[in-house]
Amino acid sequence: MANNITFIGAGNMAKAIIGGLLDSGFSAAQITATAPKEEELAPLRETLGIHTHTDNLEAVKNADVVILAVKPQIMQDVCAALRETVQASKPLVISIAAGLEAATIDGWLGGETALVRCMPNTPSLVGVGASGLYANANVSDDQRRLAGELMEAVGIVEWVEDEALLSAVTAVSGSAPAYFFLMFEAMEEAAVAQGLPAATARRLAIQTALGAATMAAQSEHDPATLKRNVMSPGGTTERAIEHMESAKLRETIKAAMQSCADRADDMARELRGH
């Protein structure tokens, strides 16, 4: 377990990870978070008991792990200011910034950085996230295990060995909560049109999704088998699934996910020059 973990940035995702770490047994004394304004930090310090700082350089001096949790557009300036300290102390650096490639961040930090890129998703805010991780060649086995341990504090972790696959991770988990929220919207609208109160429809749709996800996570069967198990020949579920298939729902989802992955690739190209 690392002695000191510093978060550069104190936004929602940083707060989620900090909360998960504390729940997982990390000590508040091990954790520091930074932000430009003291008023952003006071609630974290007062409610969680962690260290806070408005000076990034001071915050990373004794850090074993530095988690970069700032917007991609300001990452270059943040890294440039940290370069000398990072080169001197050689911490594990974890970036949760979307689109910024490991080589780009490594270059901004002066090179030879032990760097892990992480693509988390918003359910990390409630402890049931899914994160894709990629480690560059400078990350040791111990550092890789540590990065996994840190992100498992807010959900599951899956490693990819090819950084380019983080675009696919973005499509299947990073952006995907919104796909399900859209499904909830559509189901609620349809149920209301059929006469149900909106609140009732919403509760039923969300609970059903939770139940289906729990079954899929715990079952030995794949989703195709679980789907067939719900479908009685000539029944209501079969009729609904047949309609979705005829409406090319699969193709729509595939095309949407490809569009998402393509945009992630575009963002990486755009951010290389920042």
N, C-alpha and C positions, 0 to 999 in steps of 0.2 A: 504494500500500500504506500502510495507516495506521501512524502512529508508535507509538501506544499503545492497547492493547485491554485493557479491564478486565472481568472476569467477576465479577458479584455472585452468589456462590454457587459451590460447588465440588463439586457432585454428579456423578453418572455422566455426564449429558449434557454438562455443562461440561467434564469431563475428556476426553470423546470429541472435542469440538470443538477443545480445546486441542491434543490429540495430532494431530489432522488438520492444524491450522494449522502446527504444527512440521514435520510431514512434507511440507507444501506449500511450505516455504521461509520461513515467518515465523520471526523470531528470538525466542528465549526472552526476550530483553531487552525485547521489545515487549509482553509479556503479563503481566498481573497477575490474580490470583484472590483472592477474599476468602471468609472463612468466620468464624463466631463464635469457633471454638476453634482454637488454634494446632496442636493435634494432628491436625486435619483437613487442615491446610495443609502440614505438614512433609514428608509423602511427595511431594506435588506439587513442592515446591521442590527436594527432594533428587534426585528421579528425572528431572524435566523441566527443572530449572534456571530456572523462571519466578519472577517476583516474587510474593510473597504478602503479605496484610495482613488483620488482624482488624478494621480500621477502614474501613468503606465510604467515608466521606467523603474520607479521605486517598487511597484507591485511585483515586477518580474525578477528582481535581483536575486531572490532566494527561491524561485519557483522551480520545482522539479517537472511540473507540467504547466504549459501555457495554452489555454483554450481561447482561440480567436473567435469571438462572437460578435463581430461588427459587420456592418453592411459591406458588400463587395466593393462598392464605389469608393470607400474610404480606406480599404485594406492596405493599399500601397503606402499611404502616408503613415499608417499605424505601424506597419512592418519596418519602414525606413527608420522610424524613431527607435524601434526596439533592436535593430540589427546588431549594434555593437554589444549590447548586453546578452543577446541570444548567442552570438558567436563566442562570447566569453564563458557562459555557463552551460551551454548545450542542453537545454531542457527538451523534453518531448513536447512538440507543438501539435495541437489538434485544431484544425479549422472546420467550423460548421457553416462557412460562407458558401452559398450556392454558386456554382459556375466557375469558381476560381480554381485553376488546375494546380496540382502540387508543385510542378516545376516553376510556375509563376510565383507562387508564395515563397518557395525556397530561394529563388533568385532575389526577391525583395528582402529576404532575411540574411542574405550574404552567402548562401550556398552551404551544402553539407548538413542541412537541417534534418533532424529526425522528425518527419512530418506525417501525420495521419489526416486524411480528408474524411469528413463525416457528413453524410446526408441523413439528418434526422427528419421526423415529421411532427406535425402539431399534436397528435395524441400523446407525444412525450410530455406535454403539459399536464396530463392526468395519469402519467406513469405507465401507459400502455403503448409506447412508441415503437417504431420500427426504424432502425438505423442501418444504412449501408456504410461500410468503412473500407478505406484503401490506405495502405501503408507504403511509403516510398522505401528505397533500398537502404536508407540510413536508420530505419527503425529496427531496434533489436527485438529479439523474441520477448524479452521481459517487458519492453515498452509496448509491444503489440498486445500482450496480455493485459497490461494496465489500461490501455485505451479501450479495450473491450469491456473491462470491468467498469470503467467510468460510465460508458454509454449504456451498459446493461442496468444501470441504476434507474433508467427511465423507460425500459422496454427491452425488446429483443435486438440482437446484433447479427448482421450477416456481413462477412468479409468478401470482397472481390479482389482478385489478383491483377486484373486489368483495369486501370483507372477509367478507361472509356466506358466501362460498364456502369459507372455511377449515373450516366444518363438514363440507362434502363432502370436503375434503382429509383431515380427521380420519378419515372413514369409509373412504376408499380407500387411505390410506397410514399415517396416524398410529396408528390402532388395528389396522390390518390384519395386522401380523406375527402377532398372536394368532390370526387366522383360519387362517393357514397352519400354525401350531403345532398347532391343533386337528385339522387335516387329517392332519398327521403322526401325532398320537395315534391317530386313527381307523384310519389305514392300518396302523400297527404292530399295533394290537389285532386287526384283521382278518387280517393275515398270520400272527400268532401262533396265532389260531384255526385257520388252515389248516396249521399245523405248523412254521412257520419260527421259529428262535430270535429273541427280541426284539431283540437287538443287531444281528443280520443284517437284520431287517425295518427297523429304524430307519435303518441306514446306507443301505440301498437307497432308502428313501422320501426321505430328505434329499438324497441325491445326484441322484435323479431330478428332484426339485424344482429343484435348482441347475441341472441340465442343461436343463430345460424353460425356466426363466427366462432362462438364457444364450441359448438358441436364439431365444426371443421378442425379446430385446433386440437381437440381431444380425440377425434376419431382416427381409426387406423385406415379408413377409406379415403379415397381421393374425392374432390368436389363433384366430379361427374357421377360417381356412385351414390353419394349423398343426395344429389339432385334426383336421380332415378328412384331412390327409396321413398321420396315424397310423392312421386307421380304414380297415381293409380290409372290403369288403362281406361280411357274414356272419361276421366275425371276432370275436376276443375283445374288442378295444377297442370296437368298435361295440356289442357286447352290454352292456359296462359303461356306456358313455355313454347308451345307451337307458334303462338302469335309473335313472341319475342324473336324466335328463330326466323320466322318468315319476314320479319321487319329488319333482319340483318343486324341484330343487336351485337353479335360477336364482332362483325366487321367494323361496326361503329366504335366499339371499345378498342379494337386493335388500332384503328386509324387515329383515334384520340391519343392513345399512349405513344404511338409513333410521333405524332405532332409534338407531344410533350417532350420526348427524348430529343427530337430535332431542335427544339427551342433551347434545351439545356446545352446542346452542342454549340448552338449559335452564341449563347451567352458566354461560354468559355472562350470562343474566338474573340468576341467583343471586349472581354475583360483582360485579355493578354496584354493589350497595349496600355492599360490604365496605370 
